[in-house]
Each structure stands twice: as structure tokens, then as C-alpha cells.
Amino acid sequence: MHEGQNEASDQRTPKVCIIGASGKLGRYMVRHALDRGYEVVAVCREKSVGKLEELASRITILPGRTDDRAVVRRAVAGCDGVLTVLVPWGVRGYSTGTAQAVLDHAPADARLVFSCGWHIARDSQDVYSLRFRAFARVFGAVARLARVVDVHDQEEACRRVFASHTRWTVVRGSDLEEGESQGLPVWSRHVGDPILASNITRRIDFALFMVEALVDDALVHEAPAIVGCRTPSALNASTVRET
Ligand SMILES: NC(=O)c1ccc[n+]([C@@H]2O[C@H](COP(=O)([O-])OP(=O)(O)OC[C@H]3O[C@@H](n4cnc5c(N)ncnc54)[C@H](OP(=O)(O)O)[C@@H]3O)[C@@H](O)[C@H]2O)c1
């Protein structure tokens, strides 16, 4: 995809698939995509279709688990972009299966944008605080023991995305909060960058960054760690840059 694709040179409306569209992040992404005039195909679990009721008349919904390869294949067909919410539910590789289905079935030139958290390291240059590492270790162990969430699954999913030959971006979210949009989050290549210190982003703006990434070629093969643009650390960094 590229900016203005639906203008002069290419009259076709860009088609975007949102995998995991019924969640909080997913529904914000649907709205941002519709605001841009994109055609939207949404995948969500059958039991969650009702959560998209308000938007149902404006989008195509394909019910199914996000790791259902047949559903994903149909959903991404002919899409210019695919926005995927990676969630490591259960201990059976849900996230990995979701990512692999998208990598295998999306058109070769499609922009693929995946969501995850700061805990996913792109390389050895990400620097995590002791507090962050301790929380991640305890949460990861407890969640896996309870067989609710397997953080290693999301790590494996992202490893596969990083290794793929697709036009991917993996957006790494900070802690999230609800509230009105503050604008496009700022980002850094590495966790530990002072610009990220505030560690908070509005969920609506996380979604905005995901959708914006579809037309930002500078983000191809990047794993931006994001933070709200009005947070103290972001504002402080922009002041430092200006002086
Ligand atoms: N929450 C945070 O603080 C945080 C921080 C940083 C990054 N992130 C990232 O942000 C993204 C969105 O996360 P979110 O926490 O904001 O949640 P969310 O947007 O509400 O998304 C949760 C997703 O998980 C699905 N889901 C829930 N229970 C499930 C189950 N048992 N089996 C299969 N799927 C299930 C939901 O589908 P249904 O609608 O069908 O239930 C929904 O698509 C994720 O990639 C996450 O890693 C989150």
C-alpha cells in the first residue's frame, strides 16, 4: 500500500483485512481503516461477531478463529494490507498459528502489520528494566501454569514474522490506557530508549499507528516500540531534540 492509493493514479479502494477485529484494539483499527475509506474484511471468533454489530453494515465479517488457515486464506485474498492482533491465548500456539496463516496466505506484496508488546525483543539491543523483566517472568510463568496464556507463543510468532520475506512491521505496544486520541504515537527501534520511559499509550492511538503503518514504507522490516506522543518522555525528547 502507499499513501493516496485511492487517488489519481489508482482508483481502486484499498482493501484491508483485520485479523482479531472484535477485540478492543481490533475495533479501533476497523474505525481508523473505515475513516480512511478502506474496504475492510474482519476476522473474529464466531462468538464475538456481535461485538462488531455497530460496524457490521460497513465491513465484511468472516467468523472463525484467527489461526484457522482456511478462514485466514479467504479473508486476506486480494488484500493490500493485513492488520493482525497477535494474542498468545492458551498453550497450543494460537499466536504462532495466526501469524503463520497470515504469512502463508497474504498476497506477496501486501503490507503486513502485527501487534504485540514491548516484551518482544527484536534484537539484543532492547534494554529492559529489572522491574519489567521481573514482572514479565512472574506473569509469564503464572499464566502458562494456569494454561491461559503462553508468552513464548507470541515470541515464536514474532520470530517467524522477523524471518519472513514479507513486507512486515511488528508494532510493540507499551502499557495501554483508554481515552480520546492524542495523535500518532512516537516510536523507537529499541526498548530502553528514554523517549519510551513513560510507558503508556492510548489504545486508540496504538490502533492509529497500526493503520498508519500500512502506508509508511519507512516502517517495513521495523519493530517500532511505541509510546503516546503527549506523554512526558515523548514531550521531553522532542524538547531535547529542538534545543
Ligand atoms: N493489554 C495491554 O496492556 C497490552 C500492552 C501492550 C501490547 N498489547 C498488545 O495489544 C494487542 C491487543 O491486546 P489487548 O490487551 O488490547 O486486547 P484486545 O484488543 O481486546 O484483544 C484481545 C484479542 O484476543 C481475543 N481473545 C480473547 N480471549 C480469547 C481466547 N480465549 N481465545 C482466542 N482469542 C481470544 C479477542 O477476541 P474476541 O473478541 O473473540 O474475544 C481479541 O481479538 C495484543 O497484540 C497485545 O499483545 C497489549
The ligand as an ORCA input file, in Angstrom:
! r2SCAN-3c Opt
* xyz 0 1
  N      -3.254     -5.029     27.195
  C      -2.096     -4.406     27.262
  O      -1.753     -3.729     28.240
  C      -1.131     -4.502     26.108
  C       0.113     -3.879     26.235
  C       0.987     -3.910     25.159
  C       0.644     -4.554     23.991
  N      -0.561     -5.194     23.895
  C      -0.882     -5.865     22.638
  O      -2.054     -5.279     22.121
  C      -2.781     -6.223     21.375
  C      -4.222     -6.177     21.815
  O      -4.301     -6.587     23.156
  P      -5.372     -6.042     24.190
  O      -4.900     -6.492     25.540
  O      -5.595     -4.592     23.981
  O      -6.646     -6.877     23.909
  P      -7.774     -6.794     22.807
  O      -7.519     -5.698     21.853
  O      -9.078     -6.780     23.495
  O      -7.592     -8.148     22.014
  C      -7.746     -9.381     22.588
  C      -7.943    -10.377     21.468
  O      -7.853    -11.694     21.994
  C      -9.000    -12.438     21.601
  N      -9.322    -13.423     22.621
  C      -9.758    -13.221     23.872
  N      -9.909    -14.393     24.522
  C      -9.556    -15.362     23.642
  C      -9.486    -16.771     23.694
  N      -9.786    -17.438     24.810
  N      -9.080    -17.435     22.596
  C      -8.763    -16.788     21.453
  N      -8.801    -15.440     21.344
  C      -9.192    -14.749     22.420
  C     -10.069    -11.404     21.439
  O     -11.048    -11.925     20.590
  P     -12.594    -11.908     20.982
  O     -13.098    -10.542     20.617
  O     -13.103    -13.008     20.127
  O     -12.714    -12.194     22.464
  C      -9.281    -10.250     20.810
  O      -9.133    -10.429     19.420
  C      -2.066     -7.557     21.544
  O      -1.246     -7.804     20.448
  C      -1.211     -7.328     22.800
  O      -0.044     -8.131     22.791
  C      -1.459     -5.167     24.927
*
